[in-house]
Amino acid sequence: MFSKMHAPFPSRTHTCGALTAEHADSRVVLTGWLLSERKVNKRLSFFSIRDSYGSTQLVVPASQINDVLARMRELPTESTVLVEGVVKVRPESQRRPAPAGDVEVLIDSMTLLNPADCNLPFMPSDTQNLANEELRLRYRYLDLRRTVEVAHIMRAVFHEQSFTEVETPILLKSSPEGAREFLVPTRLTSSTTGTAPTPTDAASQPLFYALPQSPQQPKQLLVASGAIDRYYQLARCFRDEDGRKDRQPEFTQVDLEMAWVGWVSSADGWRIGGREVREIVEALIRRVWSQVEGIELPERFKVMTYDEAMGRYGSDKPDLRFGLEIEDITSHLPQPVQAALSQRDEIVEALIVRKGRASDERIEIASGEDTMWLNRCPSIIEVMGASKATQDLSCHNLNTILNLDGGATLWLTRRRLKPEGGSTALGRVRLDLADIAQSNGDLTLPTDPQFLWVTEFPLFTHADADKEFLAHGRWSSSHHPFTAPMWEDIGKMYEGRIHEVRGQHYDLVLNGVEIGGGSVRVHSAPMQEYIFTEILQLDDAEKSTFNHLLHALRCGAPPHGGFAFGFDRLMSILCKTESIRDVIAFPKTGAGTDPLFRSPAPISPDVLAQYSIRAS
């Protein structure tokens, strides 16, 4: 066995997904993993051989001279083999719509390259009975035999559109851009590099690199330099965030930046700049969906403002595959209630499931005869206070206006007139109701992809809990601190009406999932410095991390903008899986650990000492 495995053997002539009917009667050599046998009788069996390009059916008859069939039947599944034979066209009724699906290979020779263990932890070829995620992560080299490829499609589009691929640094300096960073210690110290320590520091302090949250500053500097007009990169990014099914501490984003991006709106609801970026992103998505999914997408994707998305769907990434829209019923409420809400700068929203359909604050209305249901609403009782007892809150007209005469179930909530954050209470109820309806068989979501641009986000926010560790009660940027305001709101920004300023920020959403986002950048150094100092209130140490960018803007940087796809998230959608871990070659668990390489791991005190670090 040992000598045969290491004897000379020929090179493959084709991959397992390359053969077609045009190769009929050709002699071929294939290599790959041998899959389980489908036995016809004692003297004939079918096998499949698979590589990263596809699989091919093998027909193996018994032979008195060289009994290949008997030898193949002894091999463990997932062994690597080399087979030789003649291509035959399959009967029309047995052909399948897949690479090499029209043909089979009549085998007359087999060489064993490497036998698989008879007790594999799981069978990667058994897609109907996948092992649990922890086991698949521990033996990722087996799980990776289930693959798909999209990156080359995107690279082709970038090349056609005259983009230049540029690698940006992985080791950078820590800066307050929004997410928590991973720090990398170095044996360099402030004394060895000539870096001046702060008055409170020792004369020699350890220095750290930071892994990039994104290539944001390098790519803006590339475009500002004038050397690169259109940049792209499949960039590795790192964020020290809590694990979720759609998050990983390290991930890939398809990153792009363009010079000479306009600030002119278009006629289809796109009232911000960045039209050039939008056109490139839509071209990329259309090409991917056409070649991978066989679906031709429209020339232009829908556009919706942040305020509209939050008002109608209660989410800044609305799922348009089902209705159940939220209704602002404030203007239909009794005048005393409207007056009380106006004083508090609030509105009342309702999510209504009318009788006859599948069926936080919930009100049951048996029929249109029930006109006093407002008196049972905690939201209304709270806003009216002691005056409720003297007010007539009957709602005869409201029942008719809201089409409640046949009875309904209402979910009501009060919220601030101007939405903030990523979702509202009724937006979350809306998604819960859709999940319940699907599980009960009352709702079947369409399979067509619903792409949507969401634009005109608030430029600054107090409602992002993930950024509060940096903001400490100050304003933080909804997107990042380099996003430009809408030109109509520049005056408001300088007047201190921060909460009214909208940004030239755009997110691309697919079926309720954000797959990417970008913005038109600030290209004016005085405006960028004003945002750092007067709005975000960065101290001198925090601002110093952006000095190089400010100087580049002062040197005549062109107007520019960009976008970044979450590549792993996009792949998980294409592969119909909820977790991005299924499409990353070597992912981390939800807790951020790696069962395969057993990382992170402790470091000995002797090694830490080399970096001037001491464990507490």
C-alpha positions in Angstrom: 0.0 0.0 0.0 2.8 2.5 1.0 4.8 1.9 -2.2 1.7 2.2 -4.5 0.6 5.5 -2.9 4.0 7.0 -3.5 4.6 5.6 -7.0 4.6 7.9 -10.0 1.1 8.9 -11.2 -0.1 11.1 -14.1 -1.5 14.7 -13.8 -5.2 15.3 -14.0 -6.5 16.3 -17.4 -9.7 17.9 -16.2 -11.3 19.1 -13.0 -14.4 17.3 -11.7 -16.7 20.2 -12.8 -15.3 20.7 -16.3 -16.5 17.7 -18.3 -19.4 18.2 -20.8 -21.0 16.3 -23.6 -18.4 17.7 -26.0 -15.8 15.5 -24.2 -17.8 12.2 -25.0 -15.5 9.3 -25.8 -12.4 11.2 -24.6 -10.0 9.5 -22.2 -9.6 11.6 -19.0 -7.7 11.6 -15.7 -9.6 13.0 -12.7 -8.4 13.5 -9.1 -10.4 14.2 -6.0 -12.2 12.8 -3.0 -14.1 9.6 -3.4 -17.7 9.7 -2.2 -19.9 6.8 -1.1 -20.8 3.9 -3.4 -24.3 3.5 -5.0 -24.3 -0.3 -5.6 -26.3 -1.6 -8.6 -25.3 -5.2 -8.3 -22.3 -7.3 -7.5 -20.6 -6.4 -10.8 -21.5 -2.7 -11.2 -21.5 0.3 -8.9 -21.7 4.1 -9.2 -19.3 6.4 -7.2 -18.8 10.2 -7.3 -15.5 12.0 -7.2 -15.4 15.6 -6.0 -13.0 18.5 -6.0 -13.4 22.2 -5.4 -14.9 22.7 -8.9 -17.7 20.1 -8.7 -18.4 16.4 -8.8 -18.5 13.8 -11.5 -20.3 10.4 -11.6 -18.1 7.4 -12.0 -19.3 4.1 -13.5 -17.2 1.2 -12.3 -17.8 -2.3 -13.7 -16.1 -5.4 -12.5 -13.1 -6.7 -14.4 -11.3 -10.0 -14.4 -8.0 -8.4 -15.4 -7.8 -5.4 -13.0 -10.7 -5.5 -10.6 -11.0 -1.7 -9.9 -14.5 -2.2 -8.5 -13.3 -4.5 -5.7 -10.5 -2.2 -4.7 -12.8 0.9 -4.7 -15.3 -0.8 -2.5 -12.7 -1.3 0.1 -11.7 2.4 0.3 -13.0 4.6 3.1 -15.2 7.5 1.9 -13.3 10.8 1.5 -10.1 9.0 0.4 -8.2 10.9 -2.3 -7.9 9.0 -5.5 -6.8 9.3 -9.2 -9.1 7.6 -11.7 -8.7 7.1 -15.4 -11.5 6.3 -17.9 -13.6 7.3 -20.9 -16.3 10.0 -20.8 -19.8 8.8 -21.7 -23.0 11.0 -22.1 -25.6 10.1 -19.6 -29.2 9.2 -20.7 -31.3 12.3 -21.0 -33.5 11.4 -18.1 -30.5 11.0 -15.8 -28.8 14.4 -16.6 -28.7 17.0 -13.9 -28.4 20.8 -14.0 -24.9 21.0 -12.5 -21.3 21.1 -13.6 -20.5 17.8 -15.3 -24.1 16.8 -14.9 -24.6 15.6 -18.5 -21.8 13.0 -18.4 -20.2 10.2 -16.5 -16.8 8.5 -16.7 -16.5 4.7 -17.3 -13.5 3.9 -15.1 -10.8 1.3 -15.9 -8.0 2.4 -13.6 -7.8 3.8 -10.0 -4.8 5.0 -8.0 -5.1 5.5 -4.3 -3.3 8.8 -3.3 -4.2 8.9 0.4 -6.7 6.8 2.3 -9.1 8.6 4.7 -9.5 7.6 8.3 -12.4 5.2 8.7 -13.5 7.2 11.7 -13.7 10.8 10.5 -15.4 13.2 13.0 -18.1 13.8 10.4 -18.6 13.4 6.7 -18.2 16.8 4.9 -20.0 15.4 1.9 -23.2 14.6 3.9 -24.9 18.0 3.6 -28.2 16.5 4.9 -26.8 15.6 8.3 -24.3 18.4 9.1 -22.4 18.0 12.3 -22.9 20.6 15.0 -21.0 23.9 14.6 -18.5 23.3 17.4 -17.4 20.0 15.9 -17.2 21.6 12.4 -15.1 24.5 13.7 -12.7 22.1 15.5 -12.2 20.1 12.3 -12.5 23.1 9.9 -10.2 21.5 7.3 -12.9 18.9 6.7 -15.7 21.4 6.7 -13.9 23.5 4.1 -14.6 20.9 1.5 -18.0 22.6 1.1 -17.1 25.8 -0.8 -18.3 28.6 -3.1 -16.5 31.5 -4.8 -17.6 35.1 -5.6 -14.6 37.3 -5.1 -13.3 36.9 -8.7 -16.6 38.2 -10.0 -16.2 41.4 -8.0 -12.6 41.8 -9.0 -13.6 41.5 -12.7 -16.2 44.4 -12.3 -13.7 46.6 -10.5 -11.1 45.9 -13.3 -13.7 46.9 -15.9 -14.5 50.1 -14.1 -10.8 51.1 -13.9 -10.3 50.5 -10.1 -6.8 49.8 -8.7 -6.4 47.2 -6.0 -4.1 48.5 -3.2 -3.2 46.8 0.0 -3.3 49.0 3.1 -1.5 48.5 6.4 -2.6 46.0 9.0 -0.5 47.5 11.8 -1.8 51.0 12.5 -2.3 53.4 15.4 -5.2 53.3 17.7 -7.8 56.0 16.9 -11.3 56.8 18.3 -13.4 55.8 15.2 -16.2 53.9 16.9 -15.5 50.2 17.5 -13.2 48.6 20.1 -9.8 47.8 18.6 -7.4 44.9 19.0 -4.0 46.1 20.2 -0.7 44.5 19.2 2.2 45.0 21.6 5.7 45.7 20.2 9.1 45.4 21.8 9.7 49.1 20.8 9.2 51.6 23.6 8.9 55.4 23.7 12.6 55.6 24.6 13.8 53.5 21.7 11.7 55.3 19.1 12.2 58.8 20.4 8.5 59.2 21.2 7.9 61.7 23.9 6.1 60.2 26.9 3.3 62.2 28.5 4.1 63.8 31.9 2.3 61.0 33.8 4.1 58.2 32.0 7.4 56.6 32.8 10.4 57.6 30.7 10.1 54.3 28.8 6.5 53.0 28.1 5.4 50.1 25.9 4.0 51.0 22.5 1.2 49.3 20.7 -0.1 48.9 17.2 -3.9 48.7 16.5 -5.4 46.3 14.0 -7.6 48.3 11.6 -11.4 48.4 12.1 -11.5 49.2 8.4 -9.0 50.8 6.0 -10.9 54.1 6.3 -8.1 56.5 6.8 -5.6 54.8 4.4 -8.1 54.7 1.6 -9.0 58.4 2.0 -5.3 59.3 2.0 -4.8 57.3 -1.2 -7.5 59.2 -3.0 -6.4 62.5 -1.5 -2.9 61.9 -2.8 -4.1 62.1 -6.4 -2.2 58.9 -7.3 -5.3 56.6 -7.1 -8.5 57.8 -8.6 -10.5 54.6 -7.9 -9.3 52.2 -5.1 -10.6 48.8 -4.0 -9.4 46.0 -1.8 -10.7 42.8 -0.2 -9.6 44.0 3.2 -9.2 42.2 6.4 -10.8 44.1 9.3 -10.7 43.6 13.1 -13.2 44.7 15.8 -13.3 43.6 19.4 -17.1 43.2 19.5 -19.4 40.8 21.3 -20.0 37.7 19.1 -23.3 37.4 17.1 -24.3 35.2 14.3 -23.5 38.0 11.8 -20.3 39.2 13.5 -16.7 38.0 13.8 -13.7 39.6 15.5 -11.9 39.4 12.1 -13.7 39.6 8.8 -13.4 40.6 5.2 -14.9 43.6 3.6 -15.0 44.6 -0.1 -13.7 48.1 0.2 -13.8 50.9 -2.4 -13.2 54.7 -2.6 -13.6 57.1 -5.5 -12.3 60.6 -6.1 -14.4 63.4 -7.7 -17.7 62.2 -6.2 -20.5 64.7 -6.7 -22.9 66.2 -4.1 -25.8 66.3 -6.6 -29.0 64.5 -5.9 -30.9 62.4 -8.5 -34.6 62.1 -9.4 -35.5 58.8 -7.8 -35.4 59.8 -4.1 -31.5 59.8 -3.9 -31.2 63.3 -2.4 -27.6 63.1 -1.4 -24.3 62.9 -3.2 -22.4 59.7 -4.1 -24.3 58.8 -7.2 -21.1 57.5 -8.8 -20.5 55.1 -5.8 -24.1 53.9 -6.0 -23.7 53.0 -9.7 -20.6 50.9 -9.0 -22.2 49.1 -6.1 -25.4 48.3 -8.0 -23.3 47.0 -11.0 -21.4 44.7 -8.6 -24.5 43.3 -7.0 -26.3 42.8 -10.4 -23.3 40.9 -11.8 -23.0 38.7 -8.7 -26.7 37.8 -8.6 -26.8 37.2 -12.4 -23.8 34.8 -12.4 -24.3 33.1 -9.1 -28.1 33.1 -8.6 -29.2 33.4 -12.3 -31.4 36.4 -11.3 -31.5 39.6 -13.3 -31.9 42.5 -10.9 -33.4 45.9 -11.9 -31.1 48.7 -13.2 -31.8 50.8 -10.1 -32.6 49.7 -6.6 -35.3 51.4 -4.4 -34.4 54.3 -2.2 -35.9 55.2 1.1 -34.9 57.8 3.7 -34.0 56.8 7.3 -37.0 58.7 8.6 -39.4 56.9 6.2 -37.9 53.4 7.0 -38.2 54.0 10.8 -41.7 55.4 10.4 -43.1 52.7 8.1 -41.2 49.6 9.3 -39.6 50.6 12.6 -36.1 49.7 11.4 -33.2 51.3 9.6 -32.8 48.0 7.6 -36.4 47.2 6.7 -37.5 43.8 5.3 -39.8 44.7 2.4 -40.8 41.1 1.7 -44.0 41.5 3.8 -46.3 44.4 4.6 -47.7 45.0 8.1 -46.6 48.6 8.1 -46.6 50.8 11.2 -49.1 53.7 11.2 -48.7 57.1 12.8 -52.2 57.6 14.3 -51.3 60.9 16.2 -53.3 63.1 13.9 -56.5 60.9 14.4 -56.4 61.0 18.2 -58.7 63.3 20.2 -57.5 66.9 20.3 -56.5 66.8 24.1 -54.3 63.8 23.4 -52.7 65.5 20.4 -52.0 68.6 22.5 -50.4 66.6 25.3 -48.2 64.6 22.8 -47.1 67.9 21.1 -45.9 69.3 24.4 -43.6 66.2 24.8 -42.5 66.2 21.1 -43.9 62.6 20.8 -46.1 60.6 18.5 -48.3 57.5 18.9 -47.7 54.7 16.5 -49.9 51.6 15.9 -49.3 48.2 14.4 -52.7 46.8 13.4 -53.6 43.2 12.7 -57.2 43.4 11.6 -59.6 40.5 12.2 -59.5 37.8 9.6 -55.7 37.9 9.5 -53.1 36.0 11.5 -52.9 37.4 14.7 -45.2 46.8 24.4 -48.8 47.4 24.5 -51.6 45.3 23.0 -55.2 46.3 22.7 -58.0 43.9 21.6 -60.9 45.6 19.8 -63.8 43.2 19.4 -65.8 45.3 16.9 -66.4 48.9 15.8 -68.8 49.2 18.7 -65.8 49.4 21.1 -65.2 53.2 21.0 -63.5 53.6 24.4 -60.4 51.6 23.8 -58.1 54.6 24.2 -59.1 54.7 27.8 -57.4 51.3 28.2 -54.1 52.3 26.6 -51.3 52.8 29.2 -49.4 55.1 26.7 -52.4 57.4 26.5 -53.1 57.2 30.3 -49.5 58.2 31.1 -49.4 61.2 28.7 -52.8 62.6 29.8 -52.0 62.2 33.5 -54.6 63.4 36.0 -56.6 65.2 33.2 -57.7 61.9 31.7 -60.7 61.6 34.1 -62.1 64.9 32.7 -61.5 64.2 29.0 -63.7 62.5 26.5 -61.4 60.0 24.8 -64.0 58.2 22.8 -62.9 57.4 19.2 -65.9 56.8 16.9 -64.2 58.4 13.9 -60.9 56.8 14.7 -62.3 53.3 14.4 -63.6 54.1 10.9 -60.4 55.9 9.8 -58.2 52.9 10.9 -60.7 50.4 9.5 -61.3 48.8 12.9 -65.1 48.3 12.5 -64.6 44.5 12.0 -62.4 44.3 15.1 -58.6 44.2 15.3 -55.5 43.7 17.5 -53.4 46.8 18.0 -49.9 47.3 19.4 -49.4 50.9 20.4 -46.3 52.8 21.5 -45.2 56.3 22.1 -41.9 57.5 20.8 -40.0 60.7 20.1 -41.1 62.5 16.9 -37.6 62.3 15.5 -36.5 58.6 15.3 -33.1 57.5 16.6 -31.2 54.3 16.8 -31.6 51.2 14.6 -35.2 50.1 15.5 -38.3 51.1 17.3 -40.4 49.0 19.7 -43.1 48.4 17.0 -40.4 47.6 14.5 -39.2 44.7 16.7 -42.9 43.6 17.2 -43.4 43.6 13.5 -40.5 41.2 13.0 -41.7 38.9 15.8 -45.2 38.8 14.3 -43.7 37.8 10.9 -41.6 35.0 12.6 -44.8 33.7 14.3 -46.8 33.9 11.1 -44.1 32.0 9.2 -43.9 29.3 11.9 -47.7 28.9 11.8 -47.7 28.6 8.0 -49.7 31.9 7.6 -46.8 33.8 5.9 -44.5 32.6 3.1 -41.9 35.1 2.2 -41.1 35.7 -1.5 -37.8 34.4 -2.8 -37.1 37.4 -4.9 -34.3 39.6 -3.4 -35.6 43.0 -2.2 -32.6 45.4 -2.3 -33.1 48.9 -0.8 -30.9 51.9 -0.3 -31.5 53.7 3.1 -30.2 57.3 3.1 -30.2 60.5 5.0 -29.3 59.1 8.4 -28.8 61.4 11.4 -25.1 62.5 11.1 -24.7 62.4 14.9 -26.3 60.3 17.6 -26.6 59.7 21.4 -28.4 56.4 20.7 -25.5 54.0 19.8 -24.7 51.9 22.9 -21.8 50.2 21.0 -20.0 53.6 20.8 -20.7 54.9 24.3 -17.5 53.5 25.7 -15.7 56.1 23.6 -18.4 58.9 23.6 -18.9 59.1 27.4 -22.1 61.1 26.9 -20.8 63.2 24.0 -22.2 63.1 20.5 -20.9 60.2 18.4 -21.0 59.8 14.6 -23.8 57.5 13.3 -21.5 56.3 10.6 -18.0 57.5 11.2 -16.5 61.0 11.9 -15.5 61.5 8.2 -19.0 61.5 6.8 -20.2 64.7 5.2 -23.4 66.5 6.1 -26.1 67.0 3.6 -25.4 70.4 2.0 -28.9 71.6 3.1 -28.0 70.9 6.8 -24.5 72.5 6.9 -25.9 75.7 8.3 -27.8 73.8 11.1 -24.5 72.0 12.0 -22.7 75.3 12.5 -25.7 76.8 14.4 -25.5 74.0 17.0 -28.8 72.2 15.8 -26.8 68.9 15.9 -29.9 66.6 16.2 -31.3 68.0 12.9 -28.2 67.4 10.8 -28.5 64.6 8.2 -25.5 62.9 6.7 -24.6 61.8 3.2 -24.5 58.2 4.4 -26.1 55.3 2.5 -26.7 51.7 3.6 -27.6 48.9 1.2 -30.2 46.5 2.7 -31.3 43.1 1.4 -34.4 41.4 2.9 -33.9 43.1 6.3 -30.1 42.6 6.4 -27.5 45.4 6.0 -24.9 44.1 3.5 -22.9 47.3 3.2 -22.7 51.0 3.8 -20.7 54.0 2.8 -20.8 57.8 2.6 -19.6 60.9 0.9 -16.6 62.1 2.9 -15.7 65.5 4.4 -13.1 66.9 2.1 -12.8 70.3 3.8 -10.2 70.5 6.6 -11.9 73.3 8.5 -15.2 71.4 8.5 -13.5 68.1 9.5 -11.7 70.0 12.4 -15.0 71.6 13.5 -16.7 68.2 13.7 -13.8 66.8 15.7 -13.6 69.7 18.1 -17.0 71.3 18.4 -19.4 68.4 17.9 -17.6 65.2 18.9 -15.5 67.2 21.5 -12.4 65.1 21.0 -9.5 66.1 23.3 -6.1 67.0 21.9 -4.8 63.4 22.3 -7.8 62.0 20.4 -7.5 64.6 17.6 -3.8 64.0 17.2 -4.6 60.5 15.8 -6.2 62.3 12.8 -3.5 65.0 12.2 -2.2 63.3 9.0 -5.7 63.1 7.5 -6.4 66.8 8.3 -3.1 67.8 6.7 -3.9 65.8 3.6 -7.3 67.6 3.3 -5.5 70.9 3.6 -3.3 69.9 0.6 -6.2 70.1 -1.8 -8.0 66.7 -1.4 -10.7 66.1 -4.1 -14.3 65.4 -3.1 -14.5 61.7 -2.5 -16.7 58.9 -1.2 -16.8 55.2 -0.8 -18.5 52.0 0.3 -17.7 48.7 1.9 -19.5 45.4 1.6 -19.5 42.9 4.5 -18.2 40.2 2.2 -18.8 37.4 4.7 -22.4 38.5 5.3 -23.0 38.7 1.6 -21.7 35.2 1.1 -23.9 33.9 3.9 -27.0 35.3 2.1 -25.9 33.7 -1.2 -25.3 30.4 0.6 -28.6 30.5 2.4 -27.1 30.3 5.9 -27.9 32.5 8.9 -24.3 32.4 10.3 -21.3 34.0 8.6 -19.2 31.4 10.3 -20.4 28.9 7.7 -18.7 30.9 4.9 -15.4 31.9 6.6 -12.5 29.5 6.1 -11.3 29.6 9.7 -14.0 31.4 11.8 -14.2 32.1 15.5 -17.0 30.9 17.8 -19.6 33.3 19.1 -17.4 33.9 22.1 -14.4 34.9 19.8 -12.4 31.7 20.4 -10.8 29.4 17.8 -11.3 25.6 18.6 -9.0 24.6 15.8 -5.9 26.7 16.6 -6.9 27.0 20.3 -6.7 30.8 20.4 -6.5 33.1 22.1 -4.0 31.5 24.4 -2.0 32.7 27.5 1.6 34.0 27.0 4.4 33.3 29.5 5.6 36.1 31.8 9.0 35.9 30.2 7.6 36.7 26.8 5.3 39.5 28.2 8.4 41.1 29.8 10.0 41.5 26.4 7.0 43.8 25.5 7.3 45.7 28.8 4.0 44.1 29.9 3.3 42.6 33.3 0.3 40.4 34.1 -1.8 41.7 37.0 
